[in-house]
Amino acid sequence: MNFASDNTAPVHPSVLQALAAANEGYAMSYGADPLTLSVQDQIREIFEAPDAAVYLVATGTTANALSLACLGAPWQTVFCHRHAHIQEDECGAPEFFSGGAKLTLVDGAHGKIDPDALKLAILGEQTRGVHGVQRGPLSITQTSEKGTVYSLGELKALTTMAATYGMPVHMDGSRFANALVSLGCTPAEMTWKAGIDAVSFGGTKNGLMGVEAVILFDAEKAWEFELRRKRAGHLFSKHRYLAAQMDAYLKGGLWLDMAKHANATCFDLADKLSKKSNVRVHTTPQANILFADWSRATHQKLHEAGAAYYLWSGDLDAGDPDEMLAARIVCDWSASADDSAAFLALFD
């Protein structure tokens, strides 16, 4: 009954097998091995972007921070949702790796940037001449931190606004696959065809040990990215171990199958929770994350039984047993029907 995070999930067996296979013999270092070159070509093909620059890094924070550093300048500001991962969970990495760029926080319901709020935020910057920060990149999280998914129309509305003000757009795709299967579109449609300039193509949250791809649809920034990656200490010498994971991920559409399973498990769990009189599901989930309220007493019962998830509000141990407290539930590729059934039974 582990619904704490898709980061807590095991690595898919195919990925471990691929790592073992990559460990046989020797290969050129620093990304010059045949497997890395093959993976880069596969990603270009999947995204219908033959001229894109593709790089592998080990963490989502690295992917986001280095991408944004390439898209912006130290004297600019990055526009993002106030609950974006780059704001709440990356310890100032975007500011650090960019050399000091600020973050301008934008409001919007359910974790998604509101276009009107974005326009106000944009108009509020670059108004003080040399005394203020200049407009920099827009960063969109897909899937959002609230488990919601931007439609293609919503993405296009935001990227069009950014383009109006000469701002490039970055997509934090840590749960890219979950959003993609939810929308039923192609990777190209959800990225460069919608106006995205760079994407952090996540894998760690979807069954990999630790690898993300950075895709720069305009290869003009490729050399700068390579220099920044090396300078930051994120150029792996034994690069084939990153590539092996990504190769297994892409092979046979495994990445999509895992995301579909995680989403379906979440949808089913949300549906069954919503039918319980003592539970209030916030919104219908669109990917593999759901938020819901139930009593402190029920939270205590669940934790005592070994259920793992994040308490999103309140104190587990102190307060009225009937007070409703929020929980975040995340379903991963390995979540089973038995886990869900055992979890749901504890509400009765």
PyMOL commands that set and color helices and strands:
alter all, ss='L'
color gray80, all
select helices_A, chain A and resi 13-22+34-46+60-71+85-88+93-98+109-111+115-124+129-131+152-164+176-183+187-190+192-194+204-206+219-231+240-274+296-304+337-345
alter helices_A, ss='H'
color red, helices_A
select strands_A, chain A and resi 53-57+76-81+102-106+134-141+169-173+198-201+212-216+280-281+289-295+310-311+324-330
alter strands_A, ss='S'
color yellow, strands_A
deselect
rebuild
show_as cartoon
